Amino acid sequence: MSVVPAGALPAGVLTAEEAARPAALGPRARLWPALAAVYRAQLSRARVARIPLLFVATFQSVGIMILMRGVVDGGGEARAVVAGSSVLVVAFVALNLLAQYFGQLRASGGLDHYATLPVPPAAVVLGAAGAYASFTVPGTAVTAVVGCALFGLPLAHLWILAAVIPLAGAALAGLGAALGLLAPRPELATLLGQLGMSAALLLGVLPPERMPEAVRLARDLLPSTYGVEAVARTFVPHPDWAHVLGDLAVCGVVGVISLAVATWAYRRAAVR
């Protein structure tokens, strides 16, 4: 039996040692390019399916304000109703629908597709959350404008929605994604998402002055509450911007924490 030197082999022929060596994987995608790719893919995928649901969310919030117009005349209660109804659109999409999406994705094995891609887990969670939160922008703006017209509130500071939507949306989207990924069954993920949206409805739209003390404490634990407070504070002639920035800061901190928990839940669900 003759031994042929490795250098004498034709180009493209692997030696036994090279064939047994595991192939080197390509470099892992960086976070921001991967995040942009996932965001565009999710936005394109959900555009047709989510627009009717966004109309439902907006119609629901406007309907609540019309009903509350019969029992609320103005003042702090009117500010709470309009601000809570506007943020409710964000809760409906970012919390309820995202919990359902990730619950179905986990149950159908869709997480295996993302697990095979060189995409960081944070990019998957942030991309999906950002895409779903993007659908809330027109509905939230329309709800706020209609609410101001119904209750005679000023429109001058509605630009605050440009900060409230992404910050409150991040907090609620992270919570919705975590619920969908941690729920053992998609039906339970749907139930948890709807319960979360119901909490945002009852604790965010109803004026806090009429709530019992125990309910107010529960309201303070809900991430959307601080987005509601930030919007409501801007309806007065001279807003207290320090308190507004404080509410927005709380939304931002809760958003970072909830998205980190959702990323951990994604890793946990993807390896099972």
C-alpha positions as YAML, in Angstrom:
chain: A
units: angstrom
residues:
- id: 1
  name: MET
  ca: [0.00, 0.00, 0.00]
- id: 2
  name: SER
  ca: [1.56, 3.29, -1.06]
- id: 3
  name: VAL
  ca: [1.23, 6.55, 0.82]
- id: 4
  name: VAL
  ca: [0.68, 9.66, -1.24]
- id: 5
  name: PRO
  ca: [1.88, 12.92, 0.34]
- id: 6
  name: ALA
  ca: [-0.85, 15.42, 1.09]
- id: 7
  name: GLY
  ca: [0.87, 18.00, -1.07]
- id: 8
  name: ALA
  ca: [0.57, 15.69, -4.09]
- id: 9
  name: LEU
  ca: [-3.24, 15.48, -3.92]
- id: 10
  name: PRO
  ca: [-5.22, 17.47, -6.50]
- id: 11
  name: ALA
  ca: [-6.75, 20.74, -5.44]
- id: 12
  name: GLY
  ca: [-10.22, 20.32, -3.87]
- id: 13
  name: VAL
  ca: [-9.53, 16.81, -2.48]
- id: 14
  name: LEU
  ca: [-9.63, 16.68, 1.34]
- id: 15
  name: THR
  ca: [-7.37, 14.49, 3.42]
- id: 16
  name: ALA
  ca: [-8.85, 12.16, 6.04]
- id: 17
  name: GLU
  ca: [-7.80, 14.54, 8.81]
- id: 18
  name: GLU
  ca: [-9.44, 17.52, 7.11]
- id: 19
  name: ALA
  ca: [-12.60, 15.58, 6.37]
- id: 20
  name: ALA
  ca: [-12.98, 14.58, 10.01]
- id: 21
  name: ARG
  ca: [-12.48, 18.15, 11.21]
- id: 22
  name: PRO
  ca: [-15.82, 20.03, 11.77]
- id: 23
  name: ALA
  ca: [-16.49, 22.75, 9.24]
- id: 24
  name: ALA
  ca: [-16.11, 26.28, 10.48]
- id: 25
  name: LEU
  ca: [-19.35, 28.24, 10.66]
- id: 26
  name: GLY
  ca: [-19.70, 31.66, 9.12]
- id: 27
  name: PRO
  ca: [-19.58, 34.75, 11.31]
- id: 28
  name: ARG
  ca: [-22.68, 35.49, 13.34]
- id: 29
  name: ALA
  ca: [-24.76, 38.41, 12.11]
- id: 30
  name: ARG
  ca: [-24.38, 41.66, 13.98]
- id: 31
  name: LEU
  ca: [-27.28, 42.84, 16.11]
- id: 32
  name: TRP
  ca: [-28.40, 45.98, 14.25]
- id: 33
  name: PRO
  ca: [-28.31, 44.60, 10.67]
- id: 34
  name: ALA
  ca: [-30.07, 41.45, 11.89]
- id: 35
  name: LEU
  ca: [-32.61, 43.55, 13.78]
- id: 36
  name: ALA
  ca: [-33.36, 45.62, 10.67]
- id: 37
  name: ALA
  ca: [-33.79, 42.46, 8.58]
- id: 38
  name: VAL
  ca: [-36.17, 40.84, 11.08]
- id: 39
  name: TYR
  ca: [-38.11, 44.10, 11.43]
- id: 40
  name: ARG
  ca: [-38.62, 44.43, 7.66]
- id: 41
  name: ALA
  ca: [-39.62, 40.78, 7.35]
- id: 42
  name: GLN
  ca: [-42.13, 41.01, 10.21]
- id: 43
  name: LEU
  ca: [-43.52, 44.30, 8.93]
- id: 44
  name: SER
  ca: [-44.07, 42.86, 5.46]
- id: 45
  name: ARG
  ca: [-45.58, 39.64, 6.81]
- id: 46
  name: ALA
  ca: [-47.99, 41.26, 9.25]
- id: 47
  name: ARG
  ca: [-49.04, 44.24, 7.14]
- id: 48
  name: VAL
  ca: [-52.09, 42.65, 5.53]
- id: 49
  name: ALA
  ca: [-53.17, 40.52, 8.49]
- id: 50
  name: ARG
  ca: [-52.83, 43.19, 11.18]
- id: 51
  name: ILE
  ca: [-54.41, 46.22, 9.52]
- id: 52
  name: PRO
  ca: [-58.01, 44.96, 10.15]
- id: 53
  name: LEU
  ca: [-57.08, 44.24, 13.77]
- id: 54
  name: LEU
  ca: [-55.61, 47.72, 14.11]
- id: 55
  name: PHE
  ca: [-58.91, 49.13, 12.86]
- id: 56
  name: VAL
  ca: [-60.69, 47.09, 15.53]
- id: 57
  name: ALA
  ca: [-58.32, 48.41, 18.22]
- id: 58
  name: THR
  ca: [-58.91, 52.01, 17.13]
- id: 59
  name: PHE
  ca: [-62.67, 51.56, 16.85]
- id: 60
  name: GLN
  ca: [-62.71, 49.97, 20.31]
- id: 61
  name: SER
  ca: [-60.83, 52.86, 21.91]
- id: 62
  name: VAL
  ca: [-62.97, 55.50, 20.20]
- id: 63
  name: GLY
  ca: [-66.12, 53.63, 21.25]
- id: 64
  name: ILE
  ca: [-64.96, 53.59, 24.87]
- id: 65
  name: MET
  ca: [-64.42, 57.34, 24.81]
- id: 66
  name: ILE
  ca: [-67.88, 57.92, 23.35]
- id: 67
  name: LEU
  ca: [-69.40, 55.81, 26.14]
- id: 68
  name: MET
  ca: [-67.38, 57.60, 28.82]
- id: 69
  name: ARG
  ca: [-68.45, 60.97, 27.41]
- id: 70
  name: GLY
  ca: [-71.85, 60.36, 28.94]
- id: 71
  name: VAL
  ca: [-70.47, 60.05, 32.48]
- id: 72
  name: VAL
  ca: [-67.34, 62.24, 32.37]
- id: 73
  name: ASP
  ca: [-67.63, 65.96, 31.75]
- id: 74
  name: GLY
  ca: [-64.07, 67.21, 31.86]
- id: 75
  name: GLY
  ca: [-61.15, 67.91, 34.12]
- id: 76
  name: GLY
  ca: [-58.75, 65.22, 35.28]
- id: 77
  name: GLU
  ca: [-61.20, 62.43, 34.52]
- id: 78
  name: ALA
  ca: [-61.47, 63.47, 30.87]
- id: 79
  name: ARG
  ca: [-57.68, 63.61, 30.58]
- id: 80
  name: ALA
  ca: [-57.42, 60.11, 32.02]
- id: 81
  name: VAL
  ca: [-60.03, 58.71, 29.64]
- id: 82
  name: VAL
  ca: [-58.42, 60.16, 26.51]
- id: 83
  name: ALA
  ca: [-54.88, 59.22, 27.53]
- id: 84
  name: GLY
  ca: [-55.90, 55.72, 28.60]
- id: 85
  name: SER
  ca: [-57.87, 55.08, 25.41]
- id: 86
  name: SER
  ca: [-54.94, 56.22, 23.28]
- id: 87
  name: VAL
  ca: [-52.44, 53.94, 25.03]
- id: 88
  name: LEU
  ca: [-54.99, 51.11, 24.89]
- id: 89
  name: VAL
  ca: [-54.37, 50.87, 21.14]
- id: 90
  name: VAL
  ca: [-50.70, 50.17, 21.92]
- id: 91
  name: ALA
  ca: [-51.67, 47.55, 24.51]
- id: 92
  name: PHE
  ca: [-54.03, 45.79, 22.11]
- id: 93
  name: VAL
  ca: [-51.37, 45.33, 19.44]
- id: 94
  name: ALA
  ca: [-48.09, 45.19, 21.37]
- id: 95
  name: LEU
  ca: [-49.33, 43.09, 24.29]
- id: 96
  name: ASN
  ca: [-52.29, 41.06, 23.11]
- id: 97
  name: LEU
  ca: [-51.36, 40.29, 19.49]
- id: 98
  name: LEU
  ca: [-47.65, 39.77, 20.21]
- id: 99
  name: ALA
  ca: [-48.44, 37.26, 22.96]
- id: 100
  name: GLN
  ca: [-50.62, 35.35, 20.51]
- id: 101
  name: TYR
  ca: [-47.96, 35.51, 17.78]
- id: 102
  name: PHE
  ca: [-45.12, 34.13, 19.87]
- id: 103
  name: GLY
  ca: [-47.39, 31.52, 21.44]
- id: 104
  name: GLN
  ca: [-48.38, 30.23, 18.00]
- id: 105
  name: LEU
  ca: [-44.78, 30.49, 16.76]
- id: 106
  name: ARG
  ca: [-43.58, 28.31, 19.61]
- id: 107
  name: ALA
  ca: [-46.39, 25.76, 19.23]
- id: 108
  name: SER
  ca: [-45.94, 25.42, 15.44]
- id: 109
  name: GLY
  ca: [-42.17, 25.00, 15.60]
- id: 110
  name: GLY
  ca: [-41.53, 28.35, 13.98]
- id: 111
  name: LEU
  ca: [-38.82, 29.10, 16.52]
- id: 112
  name: ASP
  ca: [-36.74, 26.32, 14.92]
- id: 113
  name: HIS
  ca: [-36.52, 28.41, 11.75]
- id: 114
  name: TYR
  ca: [-35.04, 31.37, 13.60]
- id: 115
  name: ALA
  ca: [-32.77, 29.08, 15.64]
- id: 116
  name: THR
  ca: [-31.09, 27.86, 12.43]
- id: 117
  name: LEU
  ca: [-30.29, 31.40, 11.31]
- id: 118
  name: PRO
  ca: [-27.18, 33.26, 12.51]
- id: 119
  name: VAL
  ca: [-29.41, 35.90, 14.08]
- id: 120
  name: PRO
  ca: [-29.01, 37.03, 17.71]
- id: 121
  name: PRO
  ca: [-32.05, 36.22, 19.88]
- id: 122
  name: ALA
  ca: [-32.38, 39.88, 20.81]
- id: 123
  name: ALA
  ca: [-32.79, 40.78, 17.12]
- id: 124
  name: VAL
  ca: [-35.71, 38.35, 16.75]
- id: 125
  name: VAL
  ca: [-37.53, 39.70, 19.81]
- id: 126
  name: LEU
  ca: [-36.81, 43.37, 19.12]
- id: 127
  name: GLY
  ca: [-37.59, 43.06, 15.42]
- id: 128
  name: ALA
  ca: [-40.98, 41.45, 16.01]
- id: 129
  name: ALA
  ca: [-41.79, 43.86, 18.85]
- id: 130
  name: GLY
  ca: [-40.84, 46.88, 16.75]
- id: 131
  name: ALA
  ca: [-42.90, 45.71, 13.79]
- id: 132
  name: TYR
  ca: [-46.01, 45.16, 15.89]
- id: 133
  name: ALA
  ca: [-45.54, 48.45, 17.74]
- id: 134
  name: SER
  ca: [-45.27, 50.29, 14.41]
- id: 135
  name: PHE
  ca: [-48.86, 49.38, 13.61]
- id: 136
  name: THR
  ca: [-50.07, 51.30, 16.65]
- id: 137
  name: VAL
  ca: [-48.90, 54.73, 15.46]
- id: 138
  name: PRO
  ca: [-51.88, 55.74, 13.24]
- id: 139
  name: GLY
  ca: [-54.50, 54.25, 15.56]
- id: 140
  name: THR
  ca: [-53.05, 55.95, 18.63]
- id: 141
  name: ALA
  ca: [-52.85, 59.31, 16.89]
- id: 142
  name: VAL
  ca: [-56.42, 59.07, 15.57]
- id: 143
  name: THR
  ca: [-57.74, 58.05, 19.00]
- id: 144
  name: ALA
  ca: [-55.98, 60.95, 20.71]
- id: 145
  name: VAL
  ca: [-57.25, 63.53, 18.21]
- id: 146
  name: VAL
  ca: [-60.83, 62.23, 18.39]
- id: 147
  name: GLY
  ca: [-60.66, 62.16, 22.18]
- id: 148
  name: CYS
  ca: [-59.44, 65.74, 22.36]
- id: 149
  name: ALA
  ca: [-62.31, 66.80, 20.12]
- id: 150
  name: LEU
  ca: [-64.87, 64.92, 22.24]
- id: 151
  name: PHE
  ca: [-63.73, 66.29, 25.59]
- id: 152
  name: GLY
  ca: [-62.45, 69.71, 24.49]
- id: 153
  name: LEU
  ca: [-58.80, 69.03, 25.35]
- id: 154
  name: PRO
  ca: [-55.90, 70.93, 23.72]
- id: 155
  name: LEU
  ca: [-54.00, 69.38, 20.83]
- id: 156
  name: ALA
  ca: [-50.84, 71.42, 21.31]
- id: 157
  name: HIS
  ca: [-48.79, 68.76, 23.10]
- id: 158
  name: LEU
  ca: [-49.88, 65.63, 21.27]
- id: 159
  name: TRP
  ca: [-46.34, 65.39, 19.92]
- id: 160
  name: ILE
  ca: [-45.62, 63.59, 23.20]
- id: 161
  name: LEU
  ca: [-47.07, 60.50, 21.51]
- id: 162
  name: ALA
  ca: [-43.85, 60.29, 19.49]
- id: 163
  name: ALA
  ca: [-42.10, 59.37, 22.75]
- id: 164
  name: VAL
  ca: [-44.93, 57.50, 24.47]
- id: 165
  name: ILE
  ca: [-45.65, 55.07, 21.62]
- id: 166
  name: PRO
  ca: [-42.12, 53.59, 21.33]
- id: 167
  name: LEU
  ca: [-41.43, 53.58, 25.08]
- id: 168
  name: ALA
  ca: [-44.80, 52.20, 26.23]
- id: 169
  name: GLY
  ca: [-44.83, 49.95, 23.16]
- id: 170
  name: ALA
  ca: [-41.44, 48.49, 24.10]
- id: 171
  name: ALA
  ca: [-42.59, 47.78, 27.65]
- id: 172
  name: LEU
  ca: [-45.86, 46.16, 26.55]
- id: 173
  name: ALA
  ca: [-44.32, 44.33, 23.59]
- id: 174
  name: GLY
  ca: [-41.63, 42.82, 25.80]
- id: 175
  name: LEU
  ca: [-44.29, 41.70, 28.25]
- id: 176
  name: GLY
  ca: [-46.44, 40.26, 25.45]
- id: 177
  name: ALA
  ca: [-43.51, 38.40, 23.90]
- id: 178
  name: ALA
  ca: [-42.49, 36.97, 27.27]
- id: 179
  name: LEU
  ca: [-46.05, 35.77, 27.95]
- id: 180
  name: GLY
  ca: [-46.26, 34.11, 24.54]
- id: 181
  name: LEU
  ca: [-42.87, 32.40, 24.87]
- id: 182
  name: LEU
  ca: [-43.31, 31.22, 28.45]
- id: 183
  name: ALA
  ca: [-46.87, 29.94, 28.08]
- id: 184
  name: PRO
  ca: [-46.88, 26.15, 27.66]
- id: 185
  name: ARG
  ca: [-49.75, 26.25, 25.13]
- id: 186
  name: PRO
  ca: [-50.85, 28.83, 22.53]
- id: 187
  name: GLU
  ca: [-54.34, 28.95, 24.04]
- id: 188
  name: LEU
  ca: [-52.85, 30.01, 27.36]
- id: 189
  name: ALA
  ca: [-50.71, 32.63, 25.60]
- id: 190
  name: THR
  ca: [-53.86, 34.05, 23.98]
- id: 191
  name: LEU
  ca: [-55.64, 34.09, 27.34]
- id: 192
  name: LEU
  ca: [-52.75, 35.85, 29.08]
- id: 193
  name: GLY
  ca: [-52.50, 38.44, 26.30]
- id: 194
  name: GLN
  ca: [-56.21, 39.20, 26.51]
- id: 195
  name: LEU
  ca: [-56.06, 39.43, 30.30]
- id: 196
  name: GLY
  ca: [-53.18, 41.88, 30.01]
- id: 197
  name: MET
  ca: [-55.10, 44.00, 27.53]
- id: 198
  name: SER
  ca: [-58.16, 43.92, 29.79]
- id: 199
  name: ALA
  ca: [-56.00, 45.14, 32.67]
- id: 200
  name: ALA
  ca: [-54.72, 47.98, 30.49]
- id: 201
  name: LEU
  ca: [-58.33, 48.82, 29.63]
- id: 202
  name: LEU
  ca: [-59.76, 48.79, 33.15]
- id: 203
  name: LEU
  ca: [-56.77, 50.31, 34.94]
- id: 204
  name: GLY
  ca: [-55.76, 52.76, 32.23]
- id: 205
  name: VAL
  ca: [-59.02, 54.18, 30.91]
- id: 206
  name: LEU
  ca: [-61.00, 54.50, 34.12]
- id: 207
  name: PRO
  ca: [-60.14, 57.62, 36.16]
- id: 208
  name: PRO
  ca: [-57.85, 56.64, 39.06]
- id: 209
  name: GLU
  ca: [-59.72, 58.94, 41.46]
- id: 210
  name: ARG
  ca: [-62.67, 56.55, 41.42]
- id: 211
  name: MET
  ca: [-60.62, 53.40, 42.08]
- id: 212
  name: PRO
  ca: [-60.12, 51.69, 45.46]
- id: 213
  name: GLU
  ca: [-56.66, 51.94, 46.99]
- id: 214
  name: ALA
  ca: [-55.83, 48.29, 46.26]
- id: 215
  name: VAL
  ca: [-56.72, 48.76, 42.59]
- id: 216
  name: ARG
  ca: [-54.55, 51.87, 42.41]
- id: 217
  name: LEU
  ca: [-51.58, 49.85, 43.66]
- id: 218
  name: ALA
  ca: [-52.21, 47.27, 40.94]
- id: 219
  name: ARG
  ca: [-52.44, 50.11, 38.42]
- id: 220
  name: ASP
  ca: [-48.97, 51.30, 39.41]
- id: 221
  name: LEU
  ca: [-47.55, 47.89, 38.51]
- id: 222
  name: LEU
  ca: [-48.87, 48.03, 34.93]
- id: 223
  name: PRO
  ca: [-46.26, 49.38, 32.45]
- id: 224
  name: SER
  ca: [-48.85, 51.20, 30.34]
- id: 225
  name: THR
  ca: [-49.91, 53.29, 33.35]
- id: 226
  name: TYR
  ca: [-46.86, 55.52, 33.05]
- id: 227
  name: GLY
  ca: [-47.49, 56.12, 29.36]
- id: 228
  name: VAL
  ca: [-51.06, 57.09, 30.23]
- id: 229
  name: GLU
  ca: [-49.86, 59.47, 32.94]
- id: 230
  name: ALA
  ca: [-47.32, 61.06, 30.58]
- id: 231
  name: VAL
  ca: [-50.01, 61.81, 27.99]
- id: 232
  name: ALA
  ca: [-52.58, 62.97, 30.56]
- id: 233
  name: ARG
  ca: [-50.15, 65.46, 32.12]
- id: 234
  name: THR
  ca: [-49.73, 67.25, 28.77]
- id: 235
  name: PHE
  ca: [-53.42, 68.15, 28.47]
- id: 236
  name: VAL
  ca: [-53.15, 70.92, 31.09]
- id: 237
  name: PRO
  ca: [-52.22, 74.49, 30.06]
- id: 238
  name: HIS
  ca: [-48.79, 74.32, 31.73]
- id: 239
  name: PRO
  ca: [-47.56, 70.69, 31.87]
- id: 240
  name: ASP
  ca: [-45.14, 69.57, 34.56]
- id: 241
  name: TRP
  ca: [-42.43, 68.35, 32.21]
- id: 242
  name: ALA
  ca: [-40.32, 66.93, 35.02]
- id: 243
  name: HIS
  ca: [-43.11, 64.49, 35.91]
- id: 244
  name: VAL
  ca: [-43.68, 63.75, 32.22]
- id: 245
  name: LEU
  ca: [-40.02, 62.87, 31.75]
- id: 246
  name: GLY
  ca: [-40.14, 60.77, 34.90]
- id: 247
  name: ASP
  ca: [-43.08, 58.75, 33.55]
- id: 248
  name: LEU
  ca: [-41.29, 58.28, 30.23]
- id: 249
  name: ALA
  ca: [-38.14, 57.17, 32.05]
- id: 250
  name: VAL
  ca: [-40.11, 54.52, 33.94]
- id: 251
  name: CYS
  ca: [-41.55, 53.28, 30.62]
- id: 252
  name: GLY
  ca: [-38.05, 53.09, 29.18]
- id: 253
  name: VAL
  ca: [-36.62, 51.16, 32.13]
- id: 254
  name: VAL
  ca: [-39.53, 48.73, 32.17]
- id: 255
  name: GLY
  ca: [-39.16, 48.33, 28.40]
- id: 256
  name: VAL
  ca: [-35.49, 47.36, 28.72]
- id: 257
  name: ILE
  ca: [-36.28, 44.87, 31.49]
- id: 258
  name: SER
  ca: [-39.28, 43.31, 29.73]
- id: 259
  name: LEU
  ca: [-37.41, 42.95, 26.43]
- id: 260
  name: ALA
  ca: [-34.48, 41.36, 28.27]
- id: 261
  name: VAL
  ca: [-36.88, 38.87, 29.88]
- id: 262
  name: ALA
  ca: [-38.46, 38.19, 26.47]
- id: 263
  name: THR
  ca: [-35.00, 37.54, 24.99]
- id: 264
  name: TRP
  ca: [-34.23, 35.09, 27.79]
- id: 265
  name: ALA
  ca: [-37.61, 33.40, 27.24]
- id: 266
  name: TYR
  ca: [-36.83, 33.14, 23.51]
- id: 267
  name: ARG
  ca: [-33.50, 31.41, 24.20]
- id: 268
  name: ARG
  ca: [-35.22, 29.08, 26.65]
- id: 269
  name: ALA
  ca: [-37.98, 28.17, 24.21]
- id: 270
  name: ALA
  ca: [-35.63, 27.83, 21.20]
- id: 271
  name: VAL
  ca: [-33.40, 25.18, 22.80]
- id: 272
  name: ARG
  ca: [-36.27, 22.93, 23.82]
...
